[in-house]
Amino acid sequence: MIPDDYELELTMLRLVADRGADKTVCPSEVARALGGPHPDGWGPLMQPIRRQAVRLMKEGRIAILRKGKVVPDPDDFRGVYRLSLPR
């Protein structure tokens, strides 16, 4: 069962806050916290987590980073990314 958007948001915000300022969280950490250690459980959560990350960045609640820098446009980035508290 895939968690709802609210549960994704709460888990993402909790992990980012727990990690603290100037530290990052991998989106797969969020997925594993909700879906368990097996890829069949957490793998399907990666796209919903990305959608929530984009929404939360637009709201100013988290930052999405690529290569250590905040992405300029949350709607248009590719590849590996990390999540952090807003700077």
N, C-alpha and C positions, 0 to 999 in steps of 0.2 A: 504494500500500500504506500503510495506516494504522499508524503506530508503536505498539508495545505500551505499556502503562501505565508500565512501568519507564523506557522511553526518554523518555516525556512528562515523568515526574517528574524524571529527571536533567537534562533540558534546562531545565525550569522552575527548578529549584534553582540550576543553574549561572548562568543569566541574572540571577536575582535577586541572587545572591551577587556576580557580576561588577559589577552596577550599584551595589552598596554600600548602606550604611545611609542612611535617609531619602530614598532614590530609589526609583522604581517602574518596573515593566515592564508593558507592555500585553500581554494574553494573545495578541494577534495577532503580537507579536514572537516568542513561543514557537512559534506555529503556523508562521510564516514560516521560522524556523530549521530546522524539521523538514520542512515541505512545499514550501519554495521560494517564489519571489516571485509566482507566478501564483495567483489566487484558487481555481482548481480544485484546486490542491495543498494550500493551507493552510486553505481554508474548512471542509472536512469535519473538521478537527482542533479546531475551536473548542469544540464540546460535550464531547469527551473531555478537553480541557484544563481546562474548567470543573469537570468531575467530579474531576479530580486536584487542582485548586486547593482545592476544598472539603475533600477528604480530608486534604491537607497542612496546611490551616489547623486542622482538628480535632486533628491531631497536634502542633500548635504549631510547625511548620517554616516556614510562610510566613504572611503576613497578606493578606487580601483587603480592598481599600479602595474605598469609594464616596465621591466628592466629598471626598477627602483624609482620610476617617475610616475606621477599621477597622469592618467590618460586624459588628453584634452577633450575628447568627445566620448562619453560612455556608450553612445549608440554605434560607434565606429572604431572598434579595436579588435585585434586578432591575436591569437596565440595564447601563450601561458600568461596568466595574470595572478596577482595577489590582492588581498583585501587588508585594509588598515583603517584606523581611526582617521577622520579628516585632519589635515594638517593646518 
